[in-house]
């Protein structure tokens, strides 16, 4: 049986080398743990870097990432920027946590601290054209359950132009957390409901804004595949458009594209598998200028001189290059059902999936195929 497909012709050089590469860049995400040690004389952040946040900035500057998304950038933003701004520019910032008596009393009796703790830094050779901020519709736990609802958590969207002229869109976010102790006894349903609502809100925000620019989504998502339906809530609906494809950098780089099964709900299962709460996902249009993942890293050297971690999150980073097959042309061809089918990350598939596939025919030819 044969199927008629729309095929993008490429050179017969293998699965990846068929595309013309144009430049590379790196991104990193880090929760800088910038909460003050005390709020209203309550000891809330004993393990944060506090005044040592300048060393956090020095670490990030030394690594030289092109784009950095930070979360919990509250009361030590000056220290963070002092180490970064000679080489970096920074985006929208909604301020620290106001510890004045009137504000604290207002928060105690119903309000929230009017900040999200998010900021994006970019190397000065690049440029940002537009930024937008969005608060989550749902959050859970104001003075318990990780205190997620005490600030206005959400996400930032940035439209950027790289020094080489390429255009990308970057999202930086912070989602609701839960504790292992609550998860073990089943007391985390409110946390999970809020987090799943945030994934839906993010999906519904991202979908109508997709265009021919690649998209990077990064942040402290507090999400793990064994306990959160990230694939069903976010990844699958975007892949189903047939025009864009979502990938998780850790899944692609470490697991060869095989997503962990949902169901155990146990963070230990996830951690033992190498997964972390911070994530970098990316969305490619199915043709034209797209991103190719070159590397993924959990930066375990994020420590003080004595080896003590500077915070409770190691930074996560990824390196991408640009590929573009728009010059290869489009034609209608018959695809033999005996051909081998691969995903863009090299995984063998049993059949065509929606979006771009790689077809290797029995006579050795390699083509990109758009499946509906």
C-alpha positions as CSV (number, residue, x, y, z in Angstrom):
1,X,0.0,0.0,0.0
2,X,1.3,3.4,-0.9
3,X,0.5,6.8,0.6
4,X,0.7,10.2,-1.1
5,X,2.6,12.7,1.0
6,X,4.0,16.2,0.7
7,X,7.7,15.7,0.8
8,X,10.5,18.2,1.3
9,X,13.4,17.2,-0.9
10,X,16.8,17.1,0.9
11,X,20.3,16.0,0.0
12,X,21.1,12.4,0.5
13,X,23.6,13.0,3.3
14,X,21.9,11.4,6.4
15,X,19.3,12.3,8.9
16,X,20.7,15.6,10.1
17,X,23.5,16.8,7.9
18,X,20.9,17.4,5.1
19,X,20.1,20.8,6.5
20,X,22.1,24.0,6.2
21,X,23.2,25.1,9.7
22,X,23.5,28.8,10.5
23,X,24.9,29.9,13.9
24,X,24.4,28.5,17.4
25,X,23.4,30.0,20.7
26,X,22.8,28.9,24.3
27,X,20.0,29.4,26.9
28,X,19.9,28.7,30.6
29,X,17.2,28.8,33.2
30,X,17.7,29.2,37.0
31,X,15.6,29.8,40.1
32,X,17.9,32.3,41.9
33,X,16.1,31.8,45.2
34,X,15.9,35.6,45.8
35,X,13.3,35.5,48.6
36,X,14.2,37.6,51.6
37,X,15.2,35.5,54.7
38,X,12.3,36.8,56.8
39,X,8.8,38.1,55.9
40,X,6.8,39.5,58.8
41,X,9.4,37.9,61.2
42,X,8.6,34.5,59.7
43,X,11.8,32.6,58.7
44,X,10.9,31.6,55.1
45,X,14.1,31.2,53.2
46,X,17.1,30.0,55.3
47,X,18.9,28.3,52.3
48,X,18.8,31.2,49.8
49,X,22.0,32.9,48.6
50,X,20.8,36.3,49.8
51,X,23.6,38.8,49.7
52,X,25.7,36.1,47.9
53,X,23.5,36.6,44.8
54,X,26.3,38.5,43.2
55,X,28.1,35.2,43.0
56,X,25.1,33.7,41.2
57,X,25.4,36.4,38.6
58,X,29.2,35.8,38.3
59,X,28.5,32.1,37.7
60,X,26.0,32.9,34.9
61,X,28.3,35.6,33.3
62,X,31.3,33.2,33.4
63,X,29.2,30.6,31.5
64,X,28.4,33.2,28.8
65,X,24.9,32.0,27.9
66,X,23.2,34.0,25.2
67,X,19.9,34.1,27.0
68,X,19.1,33.5,30.7
69,X,15.7,33.2,32.3
70,X,15.6,33.6,36.0
71,X,12.8,33.0,38.5
72,X,12.4,34.2,42.1
73,X,14.4,37.3,41.2
74,X,13.0,39.3,44.1
75,X,15.0,41.3,46.6
76,X,18.5,40.7,45.4
77,X,18.1,41.8,41.8
78,X,20.8,44.5,42.2
79,X,23.4,41.9,43.2
80,X,22.4,39.7,40.2
81,X,22.5,42.5,37.7
82,X,25.8,43.9,39.0
83,X,27.6,40.8,37.8
84,X,25.7,40.4,34.5
85,X,25.1,43.9,33.1
86,X,28.6,44.6,31.8
87,X,27.8,42.0,29.1
88,X,24.1,41.6,29.4
89,X,20.9,43.6,29.1
90,X,17.8,42.7,31.0
91,X,14.1,42.8,30.4
92,X,10.9,43.6,32.3
93,X,11.1,43.2,36.1
94,X,8.1,43.7,38.4
95,X,10.2,44.5,41.5
96,X,11.1,42.8,44.7
97,X,8.9,41.9,47.6
98,X,7.8,45.1,49.4
99,X,8.3,44.5,53.1
100,X,6.8,47.8,54.2
101,X,4.3,47.4,57.1
102,X,1.3,48.4,55.0
103,X,2.1,46.0,52.2
104,X,2.8,43.1,54.5
105,X,-0.5,43.7,56.4
106,X,-2.4,43.9,53.1
107,X,-0.9,40.5,52.1
108,X,-1.8,39.0,55.4
109,X,-5.4,40.0,55.0
110,X,-6.1,39.0,51.4
111,X,-3.7,40.7,48.9
112,X,-0.6,39.4,47.2
113,X,2.8,40.8,46.7
114,X,2.6,42.5,43.3
115,X,5.5,40.8,41.6
116,X,6.3,37.6,39.7
117,X,10.0,37.4,40.3
118,X,10.8,36.8,36.6
119,X,13.4,38.4,34.4
120,X,15.1,37.6,31.1
121,X,18.8,38.5,30.4
122,X,20.3,38.5,26.9
123,X,23.8,39.0,25.7
124,X,24.2,42.6,24.5
125,X,25.0,41.5,20.9
126,X,21.4,40.3,20.6
127,X,18.2,42.5,20.8
128,X,14.7,42.3,22.2
129,X,11.9,43.9,20.2
130,X,8.9,43.2,22.5
131,X,8.1,41.7,25.9
132,X,4.8,40.7,27.5
133,X,3.9,39.5,30.9
134,X,1.0,37.2,31.9
135,X,-0.1,36.0,35.4
136,X,-1.5,32.5,36.0
137,X,-5.2,32.3,36.3
138,X,-4.9,29.7,39.0
139,X,-2.5,29.2,41.9
140,X,-2.8,27.2,45.2
141,X,-1.5,27.8,48.7
142,X,-0.8,31.2,50.2
143,X,0.7,30.5,53.6
144,X,1.1,26.7,53.0
145,X,1.8,24.5,50.0
146,X,5.0,26.3,49.1
147,X,3.3,29.7,49.4
148,X,2.7,29.8,45.6
149,X,-0.2,32.2,45.8
150,X,1.6,34.9,47.9
151,X,3.0,36.4,44.7
152,X,1.6,36.8,41.2
153,X,3.4,34.0,39.4
154,X,3.1,33.7,35.7
155,X,5.3,33.9,32.5
156,X,7.1,36.4,30.3
157,X,7.1,36.3,26.5
158,X,10.0,37.9,24.6
159,X,10.5,38.4,20.9
160,X,14.2,38.5,20.1
161,X,16.6,39.0,17.2
162,X,19.9,37.3,17.4
163,X,23.1,39.0,16.2
164,X,23.0,36.9,13.1
165,X,19.6,38.2,12.2
166,X,17.6,35.1,13.2
167,X,14.3,35.6,15.0
168,X,13.1,33.6,18.0
169,X,10.5,33.8,20.8
170,X,11.4,33.0,24.4
171,X,9.1,32.3,27.3
172,X,10.3,32.4,30.9
173,X,8.0,31.0,33.6
174,X,7.5,29.8,37.2
175,X,4.8,27.2,37.9
176,X,3.2,26.1,41.2
177,X,5.3,23.8,43.4
178,X,4.4,20.9,45.8
179,X,6.5,19.1,48.4
180,X,7.5,15.5,48.5
181,X,5.9,15.1,51.9
182,X,2.5,16.3,50.6
183,X,2.9,14.1,47.5
184,X,3.6,11.0,49.6
185,X,0.4,11.3,51.6
186,X,-1.7,12.5,48.7
187,X,-2.1,16.0,50.0
188,X,-0.9,17.7,46.7
189,X,-4.1,17.6,44.6
190,X,-4.5,21.4,44.9
191,X,-0.9,21.9,43.8
192,X,-1.3,19.5,40.9
193,X,-4.7,21.1,39.8
194,X,-3.1,24.5,39.7
195,X,0.0,23.4,37.8
196,X,-2.1,21.5,35.2
197,X,-4.3,24.6,34.8
198,X,-1.1,26.6,34.2
199,X,0.0,24.2,31.5
200,X,-3.4,24.6,29.8
201,X,-3.2,28.3,30.0
202,X,0.3,28.3,28.6
203,X,-0.9,26.1,25.7
204,X,-3.9,28.3,24.9
205,X,-1.7,31.4,25.0
206,X,1.1,29.9,22.9
207,X,-1.0,28.3,20.1
208,X,-2.5,31.4,18.5
209,X,0.8,33.2,18.6
210,X,2.8,30.5,16.7
211,X,4.3,31.6,13.4
212,X,7.4,30.9,11.4
213,X,9.7,31.7,14.4
214,X,11.1,29.0,16.6
215,X,10.0,29.2,20.3
216,X,11.9,28.3,23.5
217,X,10.0,27.8,26.7
218,X,12.0,27.5,29.9
219,X,11.7,28.0,33.6
220,X,11.1,26.4,37.0
221,X,8.1,24.5,35.9
222,X,8.0,22.3,39.1
223,X,6.7,19.6,36.8
224,X,7.8,16.0,36.4
225,X,6.6,13.6,33.7
226,X,5.7,10.7,36.0
227,X,3.2,13.0,37.9
228,X,2.2,15.7,35.4
229,X,0.5,15.1,32.1
230,X,2.8,17.6,30.2
231,X,2.6,15.6,27.0
232,X,-1.2,15.4,26.9
233,X,-1.8,18.9,28.2
234,X,0.8,20.8,26.2
235,X,2.9,18.8,23.8
236,X,0.4,16.7,21.9
237,X,-2.1,19.6,21.2
238,X,0.6,21.6,19.6
239,X,2.0,18.7,17.6
240,X,-1.5,18.0,16.4
241,X,-1.6,21.3,14.5
242,X,0.6,19.7,11.9
243,X,2.4,23.0,11.5
244,X,4.6,23.0,14.6
245,X,6.5,20.4,16.6
246,X,7.4,20.5,20.4
247,X,10.4,18.8,21.9
248,X,11.8,18.7,25.5
249,X,15.6,19.1,25.5
250,X,16.2,16.6,28.3
251,X,13.9,14.0,26.8
252,X,15.5,14.4,23.4
253,X,19.1,14.6,24.6
254,X,19.1,12.0,27.4
255,X,16.1,9.7,26.6
256,X,16.3,9.8,22.7
257,X,12.8,11.2,22.5
258,X,11.0,8.6,24.7
259,X,8.8,10.5,27.2
260,X,8.5,8.9,30.7
261,X,5.1,7.3,31.4
262,X,2.6,9.2,33.5
263,X,1.1,7.5,36.5
264,X,3.5,6.9,39.4
265,X,3.3,10.4,40.7
266,X,6.6,9.7,42.5
267,X,9.3,12.4,42.2
268,X,11.9,9.9,43.3
269,X,11.2,7.9,40.2
270,X,11.7,11.0,38.1
271,X,14.9,12.1,39.9
272,X,16.4,8.6,39.7
273,X,15.8,8.8,35.9
274,X,17.7,12.1,35.8
275,X,14.7,14.4,35.4
276,X,14.7,17.8,37.2
277,X,11.9,20.4,38.0
278,X,13.4,23.0,35.6
279,X,12.8,22.4,31.9
280,X,13.7,23.8,28.5
281,X,11.2,23.0,25.7
282,X,11.2,24.3,22.2
283,X,8.8,24.5,19.3
284,X,9.7,24.4,15.7
285,X,7.7,25.2,12.6
286,X,7.7,22.1,10.4
287,X,9.6,23.9,7.6
288,X,11.8,26.9,7.1
289,X,14.2,28.1,9.9
290,X,14.2,25.8,12.8
291,X,16.2,24.9,15.9
292,X,18.4,21.8,16.2
293,X,19.4,20.8,19.8
294,X,23.1,20.5,20.1
295,X,23.6,19.9,23.9
296,X,21.7,19.8,27.2
297,X,23.3,20.2,30.6
298,X,22.5,20.2,34.3
299,X,25.1,22.6,35.6
300,X,26.2,20.8,38.7
301,X,29.2,23.1,39.2
302,X,26.8,25.7,40.5
303,X,28.4,25.7,43.9
304,X,30.4,27.8,46.4
305,X,34.2,27.2,46.7
306,X,33.6,24.5,49.3
307,X,31.3,22.5,47.0
308,X,28.1,23.6,48.7
309,X,25.2,24.4,46.2
310,X,24.5,28.1,45.9
311,X,20.7,27.3,45.9
312,X,18.2,24.5,45.8
313,X,18.2,24.3,41.9
314,X,21.1,23.7,39.6
315,X,20.9,25.7,36.4
316,X,19.7,23.9,33.3
317,X,21.1,24.9,29.9
318,X,20.8,24.0,26.2
319,X,22.7,24.8,23.1
320,X,20.9,25.2,19.7
321,X,21.9,25.7,16.1
322,X,19.7,26.9,13.3
323,X,18.7,24.7,10.4
324,X,16.8,25.8,7.3
325,X,15.4,23.6,4.5
326,X,13.2,26.2,2.9
327,X,15.5,26.3,-0.1
328,X,15.0,22.6,-0.9
329,X,11.6,23.1,-2.5
330,X,8.4,21.2,-2.1
331,X,7.0,18.5,-4.3
332,X,4.3,15.8,-4.2
333,X,5.8,12.2,-4.1
334,X,4.6,8.7,-3.4
335,X,6.0,7.3,-0.2
336,X,6.5,3.5,-0.2
337,X,5.1,1.8,2.9
338,X,8.2,-0.3,3.0
339,X,10.3,2.7,3.8
340,X,11.7,3.4,7.2
341,X,10.2,6.3,9.1
342,X,12.0,8.4,11.7
343,X,11.2,11.3,14.0
344,X,13.3,14.5,13.7
345,X,15.4,13.4,16.7
346,X,16.3,10.1,15.0
347,X,13.7,7.8,16.8
348,X,12.4,5.0,14.6
349,X,8.6,5.3,14.1
350,X,6.1,2.6,13.1
351,X,4.1,5.0,10.8
352,X,4.0,8.7,9.7
353,X,3.3,11.1,12.5
354,X,1.7,14.5,12.2
355,X,4.2,17.1,11.2
356,X,7.7,16.4,9.8
357,X,9.0,12.9,9.4
358,X,12.3,11.6,8.0
359,X,11.8,8.9,5.4
360,X,14.6,6.5,4.2
361,X,13.4,4.5,1.2
362,X,14.6,1.0,0.5
363,X,16.9,2.3,-2.3
364,X,18.7,4.5,0.3
365,X,17.2,7.9,-0.4
366,X,16.5,10.2,2.5
367,X,13.6,12.7,2.5
368,X,11.7,15.0,4.8
369,X,8.0,14.1,4.7
370,X,5.0,16.1,6.0
371,X,2.5,13.8,7.6
372,X,-1.2,14.8,8.1
